[in-house]
Amino acid sequence: MTVIKFIIFAALLIYASVSDTRKREVSDAVPVMIAITALIGITPSQLPFMFFAVAAITLPQLIVAMVKPGGYGGADIKVMAACAFLLGLERGIAAMIIGLTAGLLITISVRLFQKKKISKESFPVVPYLAAGSIIAFLL
């Protein structure tokens, strides 16, 4: 069951990453499908912990989005909420740390390499959150 769950989860995250990179938007169906995938092989007693993980991961993102509009998109929040539902609190936090750290380091490095001024220009975040989530799943 875990392998099937991982394959579906990774495929959805890859799709979301490509969509965010190309169009800068992700279909609302993706987080819904990730949440449905999270239900594979769980017991009802696990649901409260899964919902707690969603709240704990999503609230800080919502605060950041409200404090600095345009800095963090709705798709980023929805995809990460669904990932937290599937991963749980510890791995959800790990996914965010890995993904956001990689996103910042890679984006800054690429801009420096291209001799571009490091600006406040936005970049697609879902691919980095997806990579962090896939790594966290495997932890």
N, C-alpha and C positions, 0 to 999 in steps of 0.2 A: 504493500500500500504506500509506503514511504517513497519508493522509487516513482510510482505513478504520480503521486502528489508533487514530487519535485519536477518531473518532466512537464506537467501542466503548468506549474508555477513559473518555471524558467521560460517556457514558451510564451506565456502571457506577458512576462516582464520584458522579454526581447521584443515582442510586438509593441509594447508601450514605449520602449526606448526608441525604436525606429520611428514611431509616430511622433514622439516628442522632438526628436532630432530634425525630422523633415518638415513637420507642420506646426510644431510648438503647441500641440494639443494632443490629448489622449482621450479616447472614447470613454464615456461613463460606464460602458459595459465591462471594461477591463477590471476596475476594482471590484465590481459585483462578481465577476467570474473568479477572481482571486479569493474573495470571501467564500464563495461556494466551494472552491477547492479546499479551503481551510477546514471545511466540515468533513472531509474524507477521513474516516477512521478515528473520529473523536467520540467521546462520550458526553452526554448532556452535562455532567458535572464539571467539565472543562470550560464550558461556555462563559461563566462569570469571569474567569481569569482572562479569557480571550477578549472580552469586552473591556475589562480593566486595562489591558495592554493597549487597546485602541485609544482609550481616553488618555492614558499617560503619554502616549507617543504623539497624538494629534493635538492636544491642548497647547504644547509649546510651539508647534508649527502655526497654529491659528493665531497665537499671540504675535509671533514674528510677522506674519502676513498682515495683521492689523496695524502693527506699529510702523512697518515699512511697506506700504502698498507697492505692488509691482515687483517686489523682491523675491517673493515665494509664491508660486502659482497654485491654483486650486487643484490641478491635476497632480502636482507633487504631493499635496496633502492627502488627496483621496487614495492615491496609489500606496503611499506609505501607511495610511490607516489600514488598508486591506492587508498589506504585508505584516503589520503588527498583529492583526487578527490571526493570521496564519502562523507567524513566527513566535508569538508570545512576547512578554515584556523584555526579558534579557536579550534575546536574539534580535528583537525589534530595535532596541537601543543600539546594539552592536551594528546592525544594518545602517542605521542613521549615521553613526559616527564614521563607519568605514566609507559609506557613500558620499557624505558631505565633505569629509576630509580629502578623499580622492578627487572629488569634483573641483574643490578649490585648488589643490596642488597641481592637478593636470591643466586646468584652465589657465592658471597663472603661468605655468611653465610654457604652455603653447604660445601664449601671448608674448612672453619674453623672447622665446625662440623666434617668433615671427617679427620681433622688434616692434610690436604694437604697444601702445601705451596701455598700462593696466588701468582699465576704466571700470566704471560701475555698470557697464553693459551686461545685461543678463545673459545667461547661457542655459541650455536645457539641463535640468537637474534629474529628471526621471532616469536617464541612463546610469547615472552614478548611484542613485538610490536602488536601482534594480541590481546593479553589480554588488552593492553592499548587502542586499537582501539575499541574493543567491549565495554569497560567501557565508552569510550568517546562518542560512538554512543548513549548510554543510558543516557548521561548527559543532 
